[in-house]
Structures are given as structure tokens and as C-alpha cells.
Amino acid sequence: MHLISYDIVHNRLRLKVAKLLLRYGLHRIQYSVFLGEIKESTLGRLQAQLLLLPQSPEWSPEDTILLLPLHQYSEDNLEFIGKTPERWEEMTGQLHTLVI
């Protein structure tokens, strides 16, 4: 599981990053924070796309993107105070029911 967050000044670039993360199957848990399972090969492609962003004219010196792998210990001890993100069971793999 990976936790990815960003702090990007320019609206268009920020939206581009959010859409990219959603396309890779990550779940938005806060405005600029995404979480989800991502295969190692897929992660490489995502990282390559994210590494191109600083070359964009919209990139600011203050912009940053954080990619944090969460190991099983971190996942087991993850705690939310307040509202748990929607589809939390789906994100963590705790939902095993197929609805057709």
C-alpha cells in the first residue's frame, strides 16, 4: 500500500496530478492525499510520470509530491480520528464481497 500526497500551487497542475492518481487506482482520502495498493511495475510508471512534472512551466519551487510505501506494520496501526474515508474496506482489502 502507498500513501501519496502533494502540495502544488497551480490549480491545473494539481488537478492533473489528482486525475493521474485516480487513474492508477488510488483512493482520495483527503483533498491532496491518496492511498491504495499499487503493483511495483505500475508504481514505476507512475513515478516516471510524476518525475516529469517539475519540467512543466506550471511547476513552482514550492511544489512537492510525497510517495510513502506503507508496510504491513504501518497499515495495521493506521488510525483515523474523525470520519473514516469512504470505501475504506475496499482500500484496505477488507471487503471481499462481489456485487454484480
DSSP file (Angstrom, degrees, kcal/mol; ACC not computed):
  #  RESIDUE AA STRUCTURE BP1 BP2  ACC     N-H-->O    O-->H-N    N-H-->O    O-->H-N    TCO  KAPPA ALPHA  PHI   PSI    X-CA   Y-CA   Z-CA
    1    1 A M              0   0    0      0, 0.0    69,-3.4     0, 0.0     2,-0.4   0.000 360.0 360.0 360.0 144.6    0.0    0.0    0.0
    2    2 A H  E     -AB  36  69A   0     34,-2.6    34,-1.7    67,-0.3     2,-0.5  -0.959 360.0-151.5-126.4 144.9    1.2    3.5   -0.7
    3    3 A L  E     -AB  35  68A   0     65,-3.1    65,-2.9    -2,-0.4     2,-0.4  -0.972  20.2-176.5-110.2 124.0    0.3    6.9    0.7
    4    4 A I  E     +AB  34  67A   0     30,-2.9    30,-3.5    -2,-0.5     2,-0.3  -0.987   6.2 169.0-126.5 128.4    0.8    9.7   -1.8
    5    5 A S  E     -AB  33  66A   0     61,-2.1    61,-3.5    -2,-0.4     2,-0.3  -0.930   9.1-167.9-133.6 160.0    0.3   13.4   -1.0
    6    6 A Y  E     - B   0  65A   0     26,-1.8     2,-0.4    -2,-0.3    59,-0.2  -0.984  19.6-159.1-146.3 156.2    1.1   16.6   -2.8
    7    7 A D  E     + B   0  64A   0     57,-2.7    57,-1.8    -2,-0.3     2,-0.4  -0.878  29.5 166.5-135.1 100.3    1.2   20.3   -2.2
    8    8 A I        -     0   0    0     -2,-0.4     6,-0.1    55,-0.2    51,-0.1  -0.971  27.4-157.1-125.5 129.2    1.0   22.0   -5.6
    9    9 A V  S    S+     0   0    0     -2,-0.4     2,-0.3    49,-0.1    -1,-0.1   0.922  72.4  76.5 -72.1 -47.4    0.4   25.8   -6.1
   10   10 A H  S  > S-     0   0    0     48,-0.4     4,-2.4     1,-0.1     5,-0.2  -0.532  70.9-145.9 -77.9 125.2   -1.0   25.8   -9.6
   11   11 A N  H  > S+     0   0    0     -2,-0.3     4,-2.4     1,-0.2     5,-0.2   0.884  95.7  50.1 -56.7 -46.3   -4.7   24.6   -9.9
   12   12 A R  H  > S+     0   0    0      1,-0.2     4,-2.0     2,-0.2    -1,-0.2   0.905 113.7  45.0 -64.6 -42.2   -4.4   23.0  -13.4
   13   13 A L  H  > S+     0   0    0      2,-0.2     4,-2.2     1,-0.2    -1,-0.2   0.890 111.6  53.0 -68.6 -39.0   -1.3   21.0  -12.4
   14   14 A R  H  X S+     0   0    0     -4,-2.4     4,-2.2     1,-0.2    -2,-0.2   0.913 110.5  47.5 -61.1 -43.9   -2.8   20.0   -9.1
   15   15 A L  H  X S+     0   0    0     -4,-2.4     4,-2.5     2,-0.2     5,-0.2   0.881 108.8  54.9 -64.5 -39.3   -5.9   18.7  -10.9
   16   16 A K  H  X S+     0   0    0     -4,-2.0     4,-2.0     1,-0.2    -2,-0.2   0.913 109.3  47.0 -60.7 -43.7   -3.7   16.8  -13.4
   17   17 A V  H  X S+     0   0    0     -4,-2.2     4,-2.5     2,-0.2    -2,-0.2   0.920 111.2  51.4 -65.3 -44.3   -1.9   15.0  -10.5
   18   18 A A  H  X S+     0   0    0     -4,-2.2     4,-2.1     1,-0.2    -2,-0.2   0.926 111.6  46.8 -59.6 -45.8   -5.2   14.1   -8.8
   19   19 A K  H  X S+     0   0    0     -4,-2.5     4,-2.2     1,-0.2    -1,-0.2   0.877 110.8  53.2 -64.4 -37.9   -6.6   12.7  -12.0
   20   20 A L  H  X S+     0   0    0     -4,-2.0     4,-1.4    -5,-0.2    -2,-0.2   0.930 109.4  47.7 -62.3 -46.2   -3.4   10.7  -12.6
   21   21 A L  H  <>S+     0   0    0     -4,-2.5     5,-2.1     1,-0.2    -2,-0.2   0.881 111.4  50.7 -64.6 -38.4   -3.5    9.2   -9.2
   22   22 A L  H ><5S+     0   0    0     -4,-2.1     3,-1.7     1,-0.2    -1,-0.2   0.892 106.5  55.3 -65.1 -39.1   -7.2    8.2   -9.6
   23   23 A R  H 3<5S+     0   0    0     -4,-2.2    -1,-0.2     1,-0.3    -2,-0.2   0.826 103.0  56.6 -62.8 -31.0   -6.4    6.6  -13.0
   24   24 A Y  T 3<5S-     0   0    0     -4,-1.4    -1,-0.3    -5,-0.1    -2,-0.2   0.362 124.6-104.6 -83.4   6.5   -3.8    4.4  -11.2
   25   25 A G  T < 5S+     0   0    0     -3,-1.7    12,-0.2     1,-0.3    -3,-0.2   0.588  71.4 144.4  86.2  11.1   -6.5    3.2   -8.9
   26   26 A L      < -     0   0    0     -5,-2.1     2,-0.4    10,-0.1    -1,-0.3  -0.494  44.7-128.1 -80.4 155.9   -5.5    5.2   -5.8
   27   27 A H  E     -C   35   0A   0      8,-2.8     8,-2.4    -2,-0.2     2,-0.6  -0.873  12.9-126.2-108.5 134.4   -8.3    6.4   -3.5
   28   28 A R  E     +C   34   0A   0     -2,-0.4     6,-0.2     6,-0.2     3,-0.1  -0.683  32.8 168.2 -78.7 119.9   -8.6   10.0   -2.4
   29   29 A I  E    S+     0   0A   0      4,-2.5     2,-0.3    -2,-0.6     5,-0.2   0.632  72.2   5.9-106.6 -19.8   -8.7   10.1    1.4
   30   30 A Q  E >  S-C   33   0A   0      3,-1.7     3,-1.3    55,-0.0    -1,-0.3  -0.901  96.6 -82.9-147.1 175.2   -8.2   13.8    1.8
   31   31 A Y  T 3  S+     0   0    0     -2,-0.3    -1,-0.0     1,-0.3    -3,-0.0   0.883 127.6  14.5 -52.4 -45.4   -8.0   16.7   -0.8
   32   32 A S  T 3  S+     0   0    0     -3,-0.0   -26,-1.8    -4,-0.0     2,-0.4   0.029 112.0  89.5-120.8  27.5   -4.4   16.1   -1.5
   33   33 A V  E <   -AC   5  30A   0     -3,-1.3    -4,-2.5   -28,-0.2    -3,-1.7  -0.991  49.1-177.7-130.5 128.1   -3.8   12.7    0.0
   34   34 A F  E     -AC   4  28A   0    -30,-3.5   -30,-2.9    -2,-0.4     2,-0.3  -0.913   1.5-173.6-125.1 150.6   -4.3    9.4   -1.8
   35   35 A L  E     +AC   3  27A   0     -8,-2.4    -8,-2.8    -2,-0.3     2,-0.3  -0.996  22.5 109.5-143.7 143.3   -3.9    5.8   -0.6
   36   36 A G  E     -A    2   0A   0    -34,-1.7   -34,-2.6    -2,-0.3     2,-0.3  -0.907  60.4 -71.4 167.1 169.5   -4.0    2.4   -2.2
   37   37 A E        +     0   0    0     -2,-0.3     2,-0.4   -36,-0.2    -2,-0.0  -0.646  45.6 175.4 -80.1 135.4   -2.4   -0.8   -3.4
   38   38 A I        -     0   0    0     -2,-0.3   -13,-0.1   -12,-0.0    -2,-0.1  -0.967  29.2-119.8-145.5 128.2   -0.2   -0.3   -6.4
   39   39 A K     >  -     0   0    0     -2,-0.4     4,-2.8     1,-0.1     5,-0.2  -0.234  26.6-115.7 -64.9 154.5    1.9   -3.0   -8.1
   40   40 A E  H  > S+     0   0    0      1,-0.2     4,-1.7     2,-0.2    -1,-0.1   0.891 116.0  48.6 -59.9 -42.2    5.7   -2.5   -8.2
   41   41 A S  H  > S+     0   0    0      1,-0.2     4,-1.3     2,-0.2    -1,-0.2   0.893 114.0  46.4 -66.7 -39.0    5.7   -2.3  -12.0
   42   42 A T  H  > S+     0   0    0      1,-0.2     4,-2.4     2,-0.2    -2,-0.2   0.871 107.2  58.1 -69.5 -37.4    2.8    0.1  -12.1
   43   43 A L  H  X S+     0   0    0     -4,-2.8     4,-2.9     1,-0.2     5,-0.2   0.888 102.4  55.0 -60.3 -39.3    4.5    2.2   -9.4
   44   44 A G  H  X S+     0   0    0     -4,-1.7     4,-2.1     2,-0.2    -1,-0.2   0.903 108.7  47.1 -60.8 -42.0    7.5    2.6  -11.7
   45   45 A R  H  X S+     0   0    0     -4,-1.3     4,-1.9     2,-0.2    -2,-0.2   0.905 112.9  49.3 -66.9 -40.8    5.3    4.0  -14.5
   46   46 A L  H  X S+     0   0    0     -4,-2.4     4,-2.5     1,-0.2    -2,-0.2   0.933 110.6  50.0 -63.1 -45.7    3.5    6.4  -12.0
   47   47 A Q  H  X S+     0   0    0     -4,-2.9     4,-2.4     1,-0.2    -1,-0.2   0.898 108.0  54.1 -60.0 -40.4    6.8    7.6  -10.6
   48   48 A A  H  X S+     0   0    0     -4,-2.1     4,-0.7     1,-0.2    -1,-0.2   0.905 110.4  46.4 -60.7 -41.7    8.1    8.2  -14.1
   49   49 A Q  H >X S+     0   0    0     -4,-1.9     3,-0.7     1,-0.2     4,-0.5   0.899 112.8  49.3 -68.1 -39.7    5.1   10.4  -14.9
   50   50 A L  H >< S+     0   0    0     -4,-2.5     3,-1.1     1,-0.2    -2,-0.2   0.854 103.8  60.3 -67.7 -33.5    5.4   12.3  -11.6
   51   51 A L  H 3< S+     0   0    0     -4,-2.4    -1,-0.2     1,-0.2    -2,-0.2   0.715  98.5  59.4 -67.5 -19.7    9.1   12.9  -12.2
   52   52 A L  H X< S+     0   0    0     -4,-0.7     3,-1.6    -3,-0.7     4,-0.3   0.711  85.5  80.7 -78.1 -20.7    8.2   14.8  -15.4
   53   53 A L  G X< S+     0   0    0     -3,-1.1     3,-2.1    -4,-0.5     6,-0.3   0.850  80.5  61.3 -60.1 -39.4    6.1   17.3  -13.6
   54   54 A P  G 3  S+     0   0    0      0, 0.0    -1,-0.3     0, 0.0    -2,-0.1   0.707  98.1  61.2 -63.1 -14.9    8.9   19.6  -12.4
   55   55 A Q  G <  S+     0   0    0     -3,-1.6    -2,-0.2    -4,-0.2    -3,-0.1   0.599  83.8 102.7 -82.1 -11.5    9.7   20.2  -16.0
   56   56 A S  S X  S-     0   0    0     -3,-2.1     3,-1.4    -4,-0.3    -3,-0.0  -0.445  78.6-130.6 -71.5 142.8    6.3   21.8  -16.5
   57   57 A P  T 3  S+     0   0    0      0, 0.0    -1,-0.1     0, 0.0    -4,-0.0   0.708 108.6  61.5 -65.2 -17.5    6.1   25.6  -16.7
   58   58 A E  T 3  S+     0   0    0     -5,-0.1   -48,-0.4     2,-0.1     2,-0.2   0.614  80.2 106.7 -82.3 -12.9    3.3   25.3  -14.1
   59   59 A W    <   -     0   0    0     -3,-1.4   -51,-0.0    -6,-0.3    -6,-0.0  -0.480  57.9-155.2 -71.4 134.4    5.6   23.7  -11.5
   60   60 A S    >   -     0   0    0     -2,-0.2     3,-1.7     1,-0.1   -51,-0.1  -0.783  26.5-118.6-107.7 151.7    6.6   26.0   -8.7
   61   61 A P  T 3  S+     0   0    0      0, 0.0    -1,-0.1     0, 0.0    -2,-0.0   0.730 116.6  56.3 -60.3 -20.4    9.7   25.8   -6.5
   62   62 A E  T 3  S+     0   0    0      2,-0.0    -3,-0.0     0, 0.0   -55,-0.0   0.594  84.9 109.1 -85.5 -11.8    7.4   25.3   -3.5
   63   63 A D    <   +     0   0    0     -3,-1.7     2,-0.3   -57,-0.0   -55,-0.2  -0.319  43.4 173.7 -69.8 147.0    5.6   22.3   -5.1
   64   64 A T  E     -B    7   0A   0    -57,-1.8   -57,-2.7     2,-0.0     2,-0.4  -0.993  21.1-161.2-153.2 148.5    6.2   18.9   -3.6
   65   65 A I  E     -B    6   0A   0     -2,-0.3     2,-0.5   -59,-0.2   -59,-0.2  -1.000  12.5-157.3-130.3 132.1    4.9   15.3   -4.0
   66   66 A L  E     -B    5   0A   0    -61,-3.5   -61,-2.1    -2,-0.4     2,-0.5  -0.945   6.8-171.7-113.9 126.6    5.4   12.7   -1.3
   67   67 A L  E     +B    4   0A   0     -2,-0.5   -63,-0.2   -63,-0.2    -2,-0.0  -0.978  11.5 178.1-116.1 119.0    5.3    8.9   -2.1
   68   68 A L  E     -B    3   0A   0    -65,-2.9   -65,-3.1    -2,-0.5     2,-0.3  -0.955  20.9-144.6-127.6 113.4    5.4    6.8    1.0
   69   69 A P  E     -B    2   0A   0      0, 0.0     2,-0.6     0, 0.0   -67,-0.3  -0.587  16.1-146.5 -72.9 136.0    5.2    3.0    1.0
   70   70 A L        -     0   0    0    -69,-3.4     2,-0.1    -2,-0.3    -2,-0.0  -0.919  10.6-151.7-105.5 119.4    3.2    1.6    3.9
   71   71 A H     >  -     0   0    0     -2,-0.6     4,-2.5     1,-0.1     3,-0.4  -0.368  35.6 -94.2 -83.1 168.8    4.5   -1.7    5.3
   72   72 A Q  H  > S+     0   0    0      1,-0.3     4,-2.8     2,-0.2     5,-0.2   0.858 125.6  54.2 -54.6 -40.3    2.1   -4.1    7.0
   73   73 A Y  H  > S+     0   0    0      1,-0.2     4,-1.3     2,-0.2    -1,-0.3   0.920 110.6  46.5 -61.0 -43.0    3.0   -2.8   10.4
   74   74 A S  H  4 S+     0   0    0     -3,-0.4     4,-0.3     1,-0.2     3,-0.2   0.911 112.9  49.5 -64.6 -42.5    2.1    0.7    9.4
   75   75 A E  H >< S+     0   0    0     -4,-2.5     3,-1.1     1,-0.2    -2,-0.2   0.914 109.3  51.7 -62.9 -42.8   -1.1   -0.5    7.8
   76   76 A D  H 3< S+     0   0    0     -4,-2.8    -1,-0.2     1,-0.2    -2,-0.2   0.779 115.0  42.6 -65.9 -26.3   -2.1   -2.4   10.9
   77   77 A N  T 3< S+     0   0    0     -4,-1.3    -1,-0.2    -3,-0.2     2,-0.2   0.280  81.2 127.8-105.8   9.6   -1.6    0.6   13.1
   78   78 A L    <   -     0   0    0     -3,-1.1     2,-0.4    -4,-0.3    -3,-0.0  -0.486  37.5-175.4 -67.7 132.8   -3.2    3.2   10.8
   79   79 A E        -     0   0    0     -2,-0.2     2,-0.4     2,-0.0    -2,-0.1  -0.993  16.3-155.4-136.6 138.7   -5.8    5.2   12.8
   80   80 A F        -     0   0    0     -2,-0.4     2,-0.6     2,-0.1     4,-0.1  -0.922   4.8-155.2-111.0 139.1   -8.3    7.9   11.8
   81   81 A I  S    S+     0   0    0     -2,-0.4     2,-0.3     2,-0.1    -2,-0.0  -0.971  73.6   0.3-109.1 120.3   -9.7   10.4   14.2
   82   82 A G  S    S+     0   0    0     -2,-0.6     2,-0.2     2,-0.0    -2,-0.1  -0.780 122.0  13.6 100.2-150.3  -13.0   11.6   12.9
   83   83 A K        -     0   0    0     -2,-0.3    -2,-0.1     1,-0.1     3,-0.1  -0.408  69.6-135.2 -69.4 128.4  -14.6   10.4    9.7
   84   84 A T        -     0   0    0     -2,-0.2     4,-0.1     1,-0.1     3,-0.1  -0.638  38.2 -95.3 -77.0 139.3  -13.1    7.2    8.1
   85   85 A P    >   -     0   0    0      0, 0.0     3,-1.1     0, 0.0    -1,-0.1  -0.205  44.7 -99.5 -56.5 145.5  -12.7    7.6    4.4
   86   86 A E  T 3  S+     0   0    0      1,-0.2    -3,-0.0     2,-0.1     0, 0.0  -0.331 108.9  21.5 -61.2 148.1  -15.5    6.2    2.2
   87   87 A R  T 3> S+     0   0    0     -3,-0.1     4,-2.2     3,-0.1    -1,-0.2   0.763  78.2 149.7  63.7  27.7  -14.8    2.8    0.7
   88   88 A W  H <>  +     0   0    0     -3,-1.1     4,-2.2     1,-0.2     6,-0.3   0.893  69.1  52.4 -58.8 -42.7  -12.2    2.2    3.5
   89   89 A E  H  >>S+     0   0    0      1,-0.2     5,-1.9     2,-0.2     6,-1.5   0.875 109.8  49.8 -62.5 -36.5  -12.8   -1.6    3.5
   90   90 A E  H >45S+     0   0    0      4,-0.2     3,-0.6     3,-0.2    -1,-0.2   0.908 110.5  50.0 -66.9 -42.2  -12.2   -1.6   -0.3
   91   91 A M  H 3<5S+     0   0    0     -4,-2.2   -54,-0.2     1,-0.2    -2,-0.2   0.880 115.2  42.0 -63.8 -39.5   -9.0    0.3    0.0
   92   92 A T  H 3<5S-     0   0    0     -4,-2.2    -1,-0.2    -5,-0.2    -2,-0.2   0.466 112.5-113.9 -90.7  -2.2   -7.5   -2.0    2.7
   93   93 A G  T <<5S+     0   0    0     -4,-0.6    -3,-0.2    -3,-0.6    -4,-0.1   0.646  83.3 120.8  80.1  14.0   -8.7   -5.2    1.1
   94   94 A Q      < +     0   0    0     -5,-1.9     2,-0.6    -6,-0.3    -4,-0.2   0.619  52.6  84.4 -85.0 -12.7  -11.1   -6.0    3.9
   95   95 A L        +     0   0    0     -6,-1.5    -2,-0.0     1,-0.1    -1,-0.0  -0.818  46.9 164.6 -93.9 120.0  -14.1   -6.0    1.5
   96   96 A H        +     0   0    0     -2,-0.6     2,-0.5     2,-0.0    -1,-0.1   0.163  36.7 109.4-121.4  17.1  -14.4   -9.5   -0.1
   97   97 A T        -     0   0    0      2,-0.0     2,-0.6     0, 0.0    -2,-0.0  -0.839  54.3-150.1-101.8 128.4  -17.9   -9.4   -1.5
   98   98 A L        -     0   0    0     -2,-0.5     2,-0.5     2,-0.0    -2,-0.0  -0.862  11.1-163.8 -96.8 122.1  -18.5   -9.2   -5.2
   99   99 A V              0   0    0     -2,-0.6    -2,-0.0     1,-0.1     0, 0.0  -0.928 360.0 360.0-109.4 124.7  -21.7   -7.3   -6.2
  100  100 A I              0   0    0     -2,-0.5    -1,-0.1     0, 0.0    -2,-0.0   0.378 360.0 360.0-112.9 360.0  -22.9   -7.8   -9.7
